[in-house]
Amino acid sequence: MIKKINTLFVTMFGIGRIPKIPGTFGSLATVILLYIFFHILDLSPLLIFVFLIIIFIFSFKAVALHIKNNDNKDPKEVVIDEFIGQSIPIYMYEISHGTEKSSDEAIIFYGACFILFRFFDIAKPFPVNFFDRKFKNSFGVIMDDICAGFYVVLSLICFMIFKSYFIQ
């Protein structure tokens, strides 16, 4: 019973079992879920933050349990790491500047976050590739996506700085 619940958690309720590009579907599901939380249900950013922290902490144990007797230490069906990594830039966008974001503006930024996250998660620039190669455990599985999420944040900040100085 616990193993089934754990599998549901690490596969994001079966999304990770989609035969083709499960990581992309996991990221897309994250974008949709966070859009619903922030713009349809209008949940408090603090409540969402607590939810994300609980998922983050629990993920280390859940992924470790899932890969314990598996030769592949980063199986494709584990997509909870995509959820965590994709959540970082979206949450940061939503709390930035302390202003309310319009739903139309959010869709554009969520789309940019999705595309950039998938790019960094697939291309694996340093240190994403470091965690992916060196840590064949739950830490490595999760940390490479966290790094990819922070690359998205950095990219968007650089774009905004560039835009403010050169595009008027």
Secondary structure, 3 states (H helix, E strand, C coil): CHHHHHHHHHCCCCHHHCCCCHHHHHHHHHHHHHHHHHHHCCCCHHHHHHHHHHHHHHHHHHHHHHHCCCCCCCCCCCCHHHHHHHHHHHHHHHHHHHCCCCHHHHHHHHHHHHHHHHHHHHHCCCCHHHHHHHCCCHHHHHHHHHHHHHHHHHHHHHHHHHHHHHCC
